[in-house]
Amino acid sequence: MIGEPHEAEPPGKRSMRSSRSFRIHFTALLVLAAVSSASADVIYLKNGRKIVARSTREDLKEVYYEVDGGEFGIPKSLVEKVEKSRTPEALARRRLSPSDLPLSAPPATEPVSPESPQVIRDDAVDEAELARLEDVVRRDPATGNRHRLAQGYHQAAIYWTKRGDPEKAIELYRRGIELAPDDLSLTLALGYQLIRQDHNREAVEILIPAETEFPKTPDIPMLLGSAYYSIEELDRAIAEWRKALALGDNARLKEALEQAEKERGLAGNYLELRSQHFALRFEGQGSAGLARDSLATLEGAFVELERDLDVYPRETIVVLLYPDQTFRDITRSPSWTGALNDGKIRVPVSGLSSMTYDLARTLKHELTHSFVRQVTLGRCPVWFNEGLAELEEGATTASLGTTLARNYAELPTFPSLEKPFTSLAPAAVPLAYAKSLAALEYLRDMNDRAEIQRLLKLMANRPEIESLLQNEMRMSYADFDQAVGAYLARRYGM
């Protein structure tokens, strides 16, 4: 979920690869109605697995759990503990995702008046008019001329942003600032766009001198704090956000500050390793071996994803390896979540001292989300994003293909899977992952990975997936859904 946390490891996800007992349970879920999302109990088994249920009860010998299809029992000797339901509000609480960051208002142009420049003509940027405004300022850098230049650049930059090319907007803002370096609106707009596009260190370089020049403007430390938070410099983020609050009250900023202070308190003394593409933080020297293994694994996955997706993220990707409890305390994620990508890759690793098969797959899954966010500008529907991450980590529908094909009509619809899977009933989550993976397998097998690459790149300009499918594949959402179902039926002999 770009802009939202991404869950790698849905309930029993590792079991989908290797456990016969989970496959039986999953098959049952395909024909049962989903557990209500209003509440869910979690049974933690001694083998490390979990069962999510509507409710639980127990006697001296067994723990009983209820789903819509009935009540089932499991011997107490297999149960580690039972976690009673939490409220939906608690399940929904998250750390700050990119969309949660307290940013200044998005750049906007002033109402066009007869005195304002008109840079957008016939639904295109009038480059000649921009050049004229630049020439006027070079000849006479009076305040009024610089203001009209800023207006013109705002119009052009917003035009390109709306058409899915924020990098072009960034280039325009930079050009404008070269000629009008003291224009606060251009500086704020550039800082906003840089942070939105994950160019956080560039944003810091732009905003630090601006903070000195405009010390009474709360938007600058607000943006600076968001940039520092995004690169995991929590002390600096907190300092800047406190400075912003001292200049003006802001409820969203207060919430962000509270969360950042909590994260700093929970994170403890973390060490850091860096490589060409990653900054990896971990707790304690005892985890150094695992951290080095993780960094090497991530770099290998980066090369593979660059090849598969034809994308090359430029910003350093932050990765945090947490003790399990710290991960839960910081992310406030549902108990079934095994990792998150909310702009940073966050993975719980308690009990591990070296790389494992499952951890390598989890890291590649989460890294895939970082690539997708880069290429789609955060406009990828969740089912596509999660299905692709499953595909890249090496998951397959093979072990469940016959069951999926037989019960395809009862799976969640694609429109219902455009939003984060945390909005689904817990029992529906594995179904959502399975259907998402099936859809991406279908797209891959249509034209190797070229179709996936093409759709990903088009999402930046065309965020509505239904119109994208219609225009590029001549399929309605319903047609696409039927095509995926038919693909499963053909593949698995239904």
ABEGO torsion letter per residue (X at the ends): XBGBBBBBGBBGAAAAAABAAAAAAAAAAAABBBBBAABBBBBBBAAGBBBBBABBBBBAABBBBBBAAEBBBBBAAABABBBBBBBAAAAABBBBBAAABBBBBBBBBBBBBAABBBABBGGBBBAAAAAAAAAAAAABABAAAAAAAAAAAAAAAAAAAAAGBAAAAAAAAAAAAAABAABAAAAAAAAAAAAAAGBAAAAAAAAAAAAAABAABAAAAAAAAAAAAAAGBAAAAAAAAAAAAAABBBAAAAAAAAAAAAAAAAAEBBBBBBBAABBBBBBEAAAAAAAAAAAAAAAAAAAAAAAAAGBBBABBBBBBBBBAAAAAAAAGBBAABABBBAGBBBBBABGBABBBAAAAAAAAAAAAAAAAAAAAGGABBAAAAAAAAAAAAGBBAAAAAAAAAAAAAABBBAAAAABBAAABBAAAAAAAAAAAAAAAAAAAAABEAAAAAAAAAAAAABABAAAAAAAAAGBBAAAAAAAAAAAAAAAAGX
